[in-house]
């Protein structure tokens, strides 16, 4: 039996790639590790931010959709992203930083048992900083030393991801019975699930909310990708998903990793993605995120693709 080792990445929608780039690089201090395109629709940018090399578990990714409308919040959606920071002092640092740069934020509070600071980007994407309090993080997470944020307060990687659904037990069963997550807390309207017990870097909070489904738009979350080691493990999960009656995409070669996709019975889109080969497959570490990188199967269309994209700093 294979075990999910945490989050891999999470993907969102932005209306404006330049504004998005400025916020996540300059405001949050993440590194843009890959500037590429949506492989299913190369007319739009696909931007990746993370640590030094975009290690699995640190990646926030965005599809640019200039025609994206406003998100109408509701149920059956991934609704918030947790980001781990080193300490309670880090939360205080970030609160002052958000005040200085006029970033919408709340007060320091408690979320999923951790001190936390909720905030939003310019498009209303809901995020929350979580105090990692010196706890274990994956060994492969590597700090980007050129971050605009002081190293002792930098964002470490992804923490608790929140999913809101109409039928809590359906998503709970997907996580527990299919993917092997551990249920650590359960009430009538909320459950907390961990891929590795006690660790926030693979934690999911599932909340129940009856009502209309979210209408996605700018600042909405498209899917959550969870981490598997290699293609052999991915093939195993592909069979498990199919045996449980879900429709699987089958294995998809994304060049930087291998993936499969499926939706649970609440309509939540999950991706399972391999650790490698990673973003240095076509770049040096020093050059990551600077130029437009294309997977080999799109390289012969580079001129056509670049002509449709606005230049991005």
C-alpha positions in Angstrom: 0.0 0.0 0.0 1.5 3.3 -1.1 1.1 6.4 1.1 0.4 10.0 0.0 3.4 12.1 1.2 1.7 15.5 1.2 0.6 18.2 -1.2 2.3 18.6 -4.5 0.8 21.9 -5.8 -2.4 23.9 -6.1 -3.7 25.7 -9.2 -5.8 28.8 -9.4 -7.2 31.3 -11.9 -5.9 34.8 -12.4 -7.2 37.5 -14.8 -3.9 39.4 -14.9 -0.6 37.6 -15.0 1.5 40.7 -14.4 -0.4 41.7 -11.3 -0.3 38.1 -10.1 3.4 37.9 -10.7 4.0 41.2 -8.8 2.0 40.0 -5.8 3.4 36.5 -5.4 7.0 37.4 -6.1 7.4 40.8 -4.6 4.7 40.8 -1.9 4.8 37.2 -0.7 8.5 36.7 -1.6 8.0 33.4 -3.5 10.2 32.6 -6.5 8.7 32.3 -10.0 10.1 29.0 -10.9 8.4 28.4 -14.2 6.9 30.7 -16.8 5.1 28.4 -19.3 1.7 27.9 -20.8 -1.4 25.8 -20.1 -0.6 22.6 -22.0 -4.2 22.1 -22.8 -4.7 25.7 -24.0 -1.3 27.3 -24.9 -2.9 30.7 -25.5 -2.7 31.3 -21.7 0.2 31.6 -19.3 0.7 29.0 -16.6 2.9 30.5 -13.8 4.5 28.5 -11.0 5.8 30.0 -7.7 7.6 28.2 -4.9 10.9 27.7 -3.2 14.4 27.6 -4.9 13.4 25.0 -7.4 9.6 24.8 -7.0 9.8 21.7 -4.9 6.7 19.5 -4.5 4.6 20.9 -1.7 5.7 24.5 -2.2 4.1 25.2 -5.6 1.3 27.8 -6.2 0.3 27.8 -9.8 -1.9 30.1 -11.8 -3.6 30.0 -15.2 -4.1 33.4 -16.8 -7.6 33.9 -18.1 -8.1 37.5 -19.2 -11.8 37.0 -19.7 -12.3 35.5 -16.2 -15.2 37.0 -14.3 -15.8 37.4 -10.6 -15.9 34.3 -8.4 -19.3 33.7 -6.8 -18.5 31.9 -3.6 -20.3 28.7 -2.7 -20.0 25.1 -1.8 -18.3 22.2 -3.7 -15.1 24.0 -4.1 -11.5 24.3 -2.8 -11.9 27.5 -0.7 -8.7 28.4 1.1 -4.9 27.8 0.9 -2.7 27.5 4.0 0.9 28.6 3.8 3.4 27.7 6.6 5.6 30.3 8.2 8.2 29.6 10.9 6.8 31.2 14.0 4.3 33.4 15.8 6.7 36.3 15.3 6.4 35.6 11.6 2.7 36.1 11.7 3.2 39.5 13.4 5.8 40.4 10.8 3.3 39.5 8.0 0.5 41.5 9.6 2.7 44.6 9.6 3.7 43.9 6.0 0.1 43.5 4.9 -0.8 46.8 6.6 2.2 48.5 5.0 1.3 47.4 1.5 -2.5 47.6 1.9 -3.2 43.8 1.5 -6.6 42.7 2.7 -6.2 40.7 5.9 -7.8 39.7 9.2 -6.4 39.5 12.7 -4.2 36.8 14.1 -6.5 34.0 15.0 -6.5 30.2 15.4 -7.2 27.8 12.4 -7.0 24.0 12.5 -5.3 24.2 15.8 -2.6 26.7 14.7 -2.0 30.4 15.1 -3.0 31.9 11.8 -3.4 35.1 9.8 -6.0 35.1 7.0 -5.5 37.3 3.9 -6.5 37.7 0.3 -4.7 38.6 -2.9 -6.0 41.3 -5.2 -8.4 39.0 -6.9 -10.0 37.7 -3.7 -8.2 34.4 -3.5 -8.4 33.3 0.2 -5.1 32.3 1.8 -4.0 31.9 5.4 -0.6 32.0 7.0 -0.1 29.2 9.6 2.5 29.0 12.4 4.6 26.0 11.7 6.1 26.5 15.2 9.4 24.8 14.4 7.8 21.5 13.3 9.1 19.2 10.7 9.0 20.2 7.0 9.9 18.0 4.0 13.7 17.7 3.6 13.6 18.7 -0.1 12.1 22.2 0.6 14.9 24.7 -0.1 14.8 28.4 0.7 15.2 30.9 -2.1 17.8 33.3 -0.8 16.9 36.2 -3.1 13.4 36.4 -1.6 12.1 39.9 -0.8 11.0 38.6 2.6 13.4 38.3 5.5 14.6 34.7 5.7 13.4 34.1 9.3 9.8 34.9 8.3 9.7 33.6 4.7 6.9 31.3 3.5 8.1 27.7 3.9 5.5 25.8 1.7 1.9 24.7 1.6 0.0 23.9 4.7 -3.7 23.1 5.4 -5.9 23.3 2.4 -9.6 23.9 2.9 -12.4 22.2 0.9 -16.0 23.2 1.3 -18.6 20.6 0.1 -22.3 19.9 0.2 -21.9 16.4 1.5 -19.0 16.1 3.9 -19.0 12.3 4.2 -18.5 11.8 0.5 -15.2 13.7 0.4 -14.2 12.2 3.7 -14.6 8.8 2.3 -12.5 9.7 -0.8 -9.7 10.9 1.5 -9.9 8.1 4.0 -11.0 5.0 2.1 -9.3 5.7 -1.3 -6.3 7.8 -0.6 -5.5 6.7 2.9 -5.7 10.0 4.8 -6.1 9.8 8.6 -9.1 11.5 10.1 -7.8 13.4 13.1 -10.8 15.5 14.0 -14.4 15.1 13.1 -17.5 17.1 14.0 -20.9 17.2 12.4 -19.9 19.9 9.9 -16.1 19.6 9.7 -13.3 17.1 9.4 -9.5 17.4 9.4 -7.5 14.8 7.4 -3.8 14.3 7.1 -1.8 12.2 4.6 1.0 11.9 7.3 -0.5 12.0 10.8 0.6 15.1 12.7 2.0 17.0 9.7 0.4 20.1 8.2 2.1 19.9 4.8 -0.4 17.2 3.8 -3.5 18.4 5.8 -7.0 19.0 4.4 -9.9 20.6 6.3 -13.3 19.6 4.8 -16.2 21.8 5.8 -19.9 21.1 5.1 -22.0 23.9 3.5 -25.4 23.4 2.0 -26.2 25.8 -0.8 -25.4 26.6 -4.4 -22.0 25.5 -5.9 -19.3 28.1 -6.3 -19.1 29.8 -9.7 -15.4 29.9 -10.5 -13.7 33.1 -11.8 -10.6 35.1 -11.0 -9.2 34.2 -7.6 -10.9 30.7 -7.5 -9.0 27.5 -7.0 -9.1 25.0 -9.9 -7.6 21.9 -8.3 -5.4 20.4 -5.6 -2.5 18.1 -6.6 -1.3 15.6 -4.1 2.2 14.1 -4.1 3.3 10.6 -5.3 6.8 9.5 -5.7 7.1 8.2 -9.3 5.2 6.8 -12.3 4.9 3.3 -10.9 3.1 4.6 -7.8 0.9 6.8 -10.1 -0.1 3.7 -12.0 -1.1 2.0 -8.8 -3.3 5.0 -7.9 -4.8 5.1 -11.4 -6.0 1.5 -10.8 -7.3 2.3 -7.3 -9.3 5.3 -8.5 -10.9 3.3 -11.4 -11.7 0.3 -9.1 -13.6 2.7 -6.8 -15.8 3.8 -9.7 -14.3 7.2 -10.4 -13.4 8.3 -13.9 -9.7 8.8 -14.2 -7.9 10.8 -16.8 -5.2 8.1 -17.0 -1.6 9.1 -16.8 -0.9 12.5 -18.5 2.7 13.5 -19.3 3.2 17.1 -18.1 6.9 16.9 -18.9 7.8 18.4 -15.5 5.8 15.7 -13.8 3.4 12.9 -14.6 -0.2 13.3 -13.5 -3.7 11.8 -13.3 -6.9 13.6 -12.6 -10.2 12.6 -11.0 -13.3 14.2 -9.4 -14.9 13.0 -6.2 -18.6 12.8 -5.9 -18.9 16.4 -4.7 -17.1 17.5 -7.9 -13.8 18.4 -6.3 -11.0 18.0 -8.8 -7.9 16.2 -7.5 -4.6 15.7 -9.3 -2.0 13.2 -8.4 1.5 14.3 -9.5 4.9 12.8 -9.3 7.9 14.4 -7.7 10.0 14.5 -10.8 11.6 15.2 -13.1 10.9 18.7 -11.8 11.4 22.2 -13.3 15.1 21.9 -13.9 14.3 19.4 -16.6 14.8 22.2 -19.1 16.5 24.9 -17.1 19.4 25.5 -14.7 18.5 26.4 -11.2 19.8 30.0 -11.7 17.6 30.5 -14.8 14.4 29.1 -13.4 11.3 31.2 -14.3 13.1 33.8 -16.4 12.3 32.7 -19.9 9.2 31.1 -21.5 9.7 27.4 -21.2 7.7 25.0 -23.3 7.5 21.2 -23.1 9.0 19.5 -26.1 5.7 18.8 -27.8 4.9 22.5 -28.0 8.4 23.7 -28.9 7.7 23.7 -32.7 4.8 26.1 -32.0 6.9 28.6 -30.0 6.6 31.5 -32.4 2.8 31.1 -32.7 2.4 30.8 -28.9 4.7 33.8 -28.0 2.8 36.0 -30.5 -0.4 35.5 -28.5 1.1 36.2 -25.1 1.6 39.6 -23.5 5.2 40.1 -22.4 5.7 39.4 -18.7 8.5 40.8 -16.5 
